[in-house]
Amino acid sequence: MGQIARRTAVATLVAGAIVVAAVALWKLKLLLALILFGFIIAAAMRPGVEWLARRRVPRPAGVAIHYVAVAGLIGLLLWLVVPRAITQISQAVGSVPTSSAELKKAASTSHGIKHEILVGLEKRLKKLPSGTGLVHPAITITKTAFEVLIGIFFMFATAAYLIFDRERAMRLFLSLVPRGKRRVVRDTWDLIDLKLGAFVRGELILVVLVATLLSVAFWSIGEPYWILLGTFAGVFELVPVIGPLVAGAVAVGVGFTVSWHVALAAGVAVFLVRMAEDYFVVPRVLGHAVGLSPLLVLVSVTAVGLLLGGVFVLLAIPIAAVGATLVDVLILEKDPAEEDVPAVLFPAQDRETAGGR
């Protein structure tokens, strides 16, 4: 009886520990997501940092060069897009009303998107707090903005740390693994790193390519706000499955404000770019970087969106890729060292160096 009681107590403690660990991980899901984002950023940058290191550029300087390049590209994009976007928004709304009476009159006499924007703005203004009621929302917005900045800093700092101390972190992790399993674990780590890095670099290429092609296409067919819609479609390439559908629906809807011909042309443009992306660009740029079927991608996006929320959808494919790789190695007993990963922007020798092989 005493032995049965001890076993029951141990089983209860183990079950309780599992529940506590699951609750703790759930509560820390945002922190874990930021760490995973940092791991993904590090995987995307590592081949470039290693390429610079072989040319006697210190790794800290290589990381700084990458961060400066990213900031410069974002600044260039804003410089190219924002002035034209402001112009197009001004054309969409027209002269901005300066009083509630002018706003109501403009809303009643307008039509199309302009009417929807003005009506929505009128409803929002009626719900705005006044006086001391503005203090709490202002504090909340400031706090949220500060938390976002802290999160971004933590994410990029984590990525830099994972590049600087990758070997030390890997040695520490491997020391916890039985000696006979260490080669497989290290090769699995390298394979996941290579897959995520290739995926991210390929996605960034697709964002730029889709935004450019659709902006030009929308401009040529007379689509209103073409640069806004093209940029929107490019950025939404980062959202798996749902993003391209939303971008296409928005483009068609805006086209209807002009005529059904423009709406049809916008839909055809989105369809053709999507077909070219699926059949020509993706196989050559991404190949089978993450090794996921379309059905598994759809299930992963839906599951992550329902369980964790819409923001975490960006991590759906990386999470599924990590899970699929672990299944291949642990259950299907594939050798991770023999798996192929597309070399996105970097030749094979750069990938091997980045993977530590």
Disulfide bonds with the S-S distance in Angstrom:
none
